[in-house]
Amino acid sequence: RREQSLEEHTLDTGTLKDTIARKDEEAKKAAVEKDKFQKELQELKAKYEALEKQIAEKRDLAAQVQQQKKQVTEQVIKNKKLEKDLHAKQDEITALEQKNKKLQQDQERLKKELEQAKEEKKPEPKPEMPKPEPPKPEPPKPEPKPEAPKEKEKKEQSPFSQFLKPKISEEKPPESTEGERKPEGPK
């Protein structure tokens, strides 16, 4: 019985040793795999960090691109506005040029009219020279004043003298004509 128990015990210890050795090997393999996994994990972490950096850079680039797009759109709007303003200014310039042309044409026409008027007026001064003559007959206007005393004389004289006056009145009109002719002499 003792021998049997010893044999069994030795068998058990042998199997235990085998299991322990197996487990040790498994543990070693697990440790190696763990190291391997850790290395892979570190590599993955490094890759992840690199990707994060790239993503951050790309985000920055995207933000810059958006900003540039905004600036470009603003610039495009400004350019369109400037183009509109430029077209409006060009229209104003063309309108002003047309006005200037019209003014120049009007000036030329007025110059021509003035020249024609001057040419027409040049021969006219000769007939105009006798025109101041009509005001010269105006000096006889004081003549009616001496007539007033004649009427007084008529009133003062007797009725017989009135018969004589028609002759005087007939004689005096030629004197008045002579008075009118006298200013013609200096002419």
Secondary structure per residue as TSV (DSSP state, phi and psi in degrees):
chain	resnum	aa	ss	phi	psi
A	1	R	-	360.0	-42.7
A	2	R	H	-61.0	-42.2
A	3	E	H	-62.7	-43.4
A	4	Q	H	-60.8	-44.4
A	5	S	H	-65.8	-37.5
A	6	L	H	-65.6	-42.6
A	7	E	H	-60.5	-45.0
A	8	E	H	-62.3	-41.3
A	9	H	H	-64.7	-43.6
A	10	T	H	-63.8	-40.0
A	11	L	H	-61.6	-44.3
A	12	D	H	-62.4	-46.5
A	13	T	H	-63.2	-37.5
A	14	G	H	-63.1	-45.4
A	15	T	H	-64.8	-36.9
A	16	L	H	-64.6	-42.7
A	17	K	H	-60.5	-42.9
A	18	D	H	-61.3	-45.3
A	19	T	H	-64.0	-39.2
A	20	I	H	-65.5	-43.0
A	21	A	H	-63.1	-42.6
A	22	R	H	-61.1	-45.1
A	23	K	H	-64.0	-38.8
A	24	D	H	-60.9	-44.7
A	25	E	H	-61.2	-43.7
A	26	E	H	-62.1	-40.3
A	27	A	H	-65.0	-41.8
A	28	K	H	-62.1	-45.9
A	29	K	H	-60.7	-42.5
A	30	A	H	-62.9	-40.2
A	31	A	H	-64.4	-42.2
A	32	V	H	-62.9	-44.7
A	33	E	H	-63.6	-37.9
A	34	K	H	-62.4	-45.9
A	35	D	H	-58.5	-43.2
A	36	K	H	-60.6	-47.2
A	37	F	H	-63.2	-39.2
A	38	Q	H	-63.4	-43.3
A	39	K	H	-60.9	-44.9
A	40	E	H	-61.7	-41.1
A	41	L	H	-63.0	-42.3
A	42	Q	H	-63.6	-42.3
A	43	E	H	-61.1	-43.4
A	44	L	H	-64.0	-40.2
A	45	K	H	-61.5	-44.3
A	46	A	H	-62.0	-43.3
A	47	K	H	-62.6	-41.5
A	48	Y	H	-62.0	-44.2
A	49	E	H	-62.7	-41.7
A	50	A	H	-63.0	-42.3
A	51	L	H	-62.9	-40.4
A	52	E	H	-60.2	-43.5
A	53	K	H	-61.5	-45.0
A	54	Q	H	-61.4	-41.1
A	55	I	H	-63.7	-43.6
A	56	A	H	-61.6	-44.3
A	57	E	H	-61.7	-42.5
A	58	K	H	-65.8	-36.2
A	59	R	H	-63.6	-43.9
A	60	D	H	-60.1	-44.6
A	61	L	H	-61.8	-42.5
A	62	A	H	-62.0	-41.7
A	63	A	H	-63.7	-42.1
A	64	Q	H	-63.0	-42.2
A	65	V	H	-62.3	-43.2
A	66	Q	H	-61.0	-43.7
A	67	Q	H	-62.0	-44.0
A	68	Q	H	-63.7	-41.1
A	69	K	H	-59.9	-44.7
A	70	K	H	-58.3	-48.5
A	71	Q	H	-61.4	-40.3
A	72	V	H	-64.6	-45.1
A	73	T	H	-62.5	-42.4
A	74	E	H	-61.6	-42.1
A	75	Q	H	-65.1	-40.0
A	76	V	H	-61.9	-44.3
A	77	I	H	-62.2	-44.0
A	78	K	H	-62.2	-42.3
A	79	N	H	-62.1	-42.6
A	80	K	H	-62.2	-43.4
A	81	K	H	-62.6	-44.2
A	82	L	H	-62.5	-38.9
A	83	E	H	-62.4	-44.1
A	84	K	H	-60.7	-46.6
A	85	D	H	-60.6	-41.1
A	86	L	H	-64.1	-43.1
A	87	H	H	-62.9	-41.1
A	88	A	H	-62.6	-43.1
A	89	K	H	-64.1	-40.6
A	90	Q	H	-62.5	-40.8
A	91	D	H	-61.7	-43.4
A	92	E	H	-61.0	-42.9
A	93	I	H	-63.1	-44.2
A	94	T	H	-63.8	-40.4
A	95	A	H	-62.8	-43.7
A	96	L	H	-64.0	-39.7
A	97	E	H	-62.6	-42.2
A	98	Q	H	-62.7	-42.4
A	99	K	H	-61.5	-43.8
A	100	N	H	-60.8	-43.4
A	101	K	H	-60.5	-44.2
A	102	K	H	-62.9	-43.1
A	103	L	H	-63.0	-41.9
A	104	Q	H	-62.2	-42.0
A	105	Q	H	-62.6	-43.4
A	106	D	H	-62.2	-42.5
A	107	Q	H	-61.8	-44.6
A	108	E	H	-62.4	-42.1
A	109	R	H	-63.7	-43.9
A	110	L	H	-63.8	-40.5
A	111	K	H	-59.8	-44.7
A	112	K	H	-62.6	-43.6
A	113	E	H	-61.5	-42.4
A	114	L	H	-62.9	-43.1
A	115	E	H	-62.3	-42.5
A	116	Q	H	-63.5	-42.5
A	117	A	H	-62.7	-41.5
A	118	K	H	-63.4	-42.6
A	119	E	H	-63.4	-39.7
A	120	E	H	-69.1	-36.7
A	121	K	H	-74.2	-28.5
A	122	K	T	-55.7	-48.2
A	123	P	T	-72.3	-25.3
A	124	E	T	-64.7	-36.1
A	125	P	H	-52.4	-30.8
A	126	K	H	-63.8	-49.1
A	127	P	H	-68.7	-24.8
A	128	E	H	-69.6	-28.2
A	129	M	T	-56.9	-45.3
A	130	P	T	-70.3	-18.2
A	131	K	T	-58.5	-37.1
A	132	P	T	-62.8	-10.2
A	133	E	S	-62.0	-39.8
A	134	P	T	-53.0	-39.0
A	135	P	T	-64.8	-20.8
A	136	K	T	-65.2	-35.9
A	137	P	T	-65.0	-9.6
A	138	E	S	-62.7	-34.5
A	139	P	T	-52.9	-30.7
A	140	P	T	-62.3	-8.4
A	141	K	T	-55.5	-39.6
A	142	P	T	-63.1	-12.5
A	143	E	T	-59.8	-39.4
A	144	P	H	-57.1	-24.9
A	145	K	H	-61.8	-45.2
A	146	P	H	-65.7	-22.0
A	147	E	H	-66.5	-34.2
A	148	A	H	-58.3	-46.9
A	149	P	H	-63.6	-29.7
A	150	K	H	-61.1	-41.0
A	151	E	H	-63.6	-38.1
A	152	K	H	-62.6	-41.3
A	153	E	H	-61.6	-39.3
A	154	K	H	-58.6	-43.7
A	155	K	H	-66.0	-39.2
A	156	E	H	-71.5	-34.4
A	157	Q	S	-72.7	160.0
A	158	S	-	-74.7	164.0
A	159	P	H	-57.8	-25.5
A	160	F	H	-69.7	-36.6
A	161	S	H	-66.5	-27.0
A	162	Q	H	-62.6	-33.7
A	163	F	H	-67.0	-32.7
A	164	L	H	-77.3	-27.6
A	165	K	H	-62.7	-36.4
A	166	P	H	-52.4	-35.9
A	167	K	H	-66.3	-41.9
A	168	I	H	-64.9	-41.4
A	169	S	H	-65.5	-36.3
A	170	E	H	-67.4	-35.8
A	171	E	H	-73.6	-34.6
A	172	K	H	-71.3	-33.7
A	173	P	H	-54.7	-40.2
A	174	P	H	-60.4	-33.1
A	175	E	H	-62.2	-40.7
A	176	S	H	-63.7	-38.4
A	177	T	H	-65.8	-36.2
A	178	E	H	-64.4	-38.3
A	179	G	H	-63.1	-37.4
A	180	E	H	-68.6	-36.7
A	181	R	H	-71.7	-30.6
A	182	K	H	-57.1	-45.9
A	183	P	H	-64.2	-24.7
A	184	E	H	-68.0	-29.9
A	185	G	T	-55.7	-50.9
A	186	P	T	-62.7	-24.4
A	187	K	-	-59.2	360.0
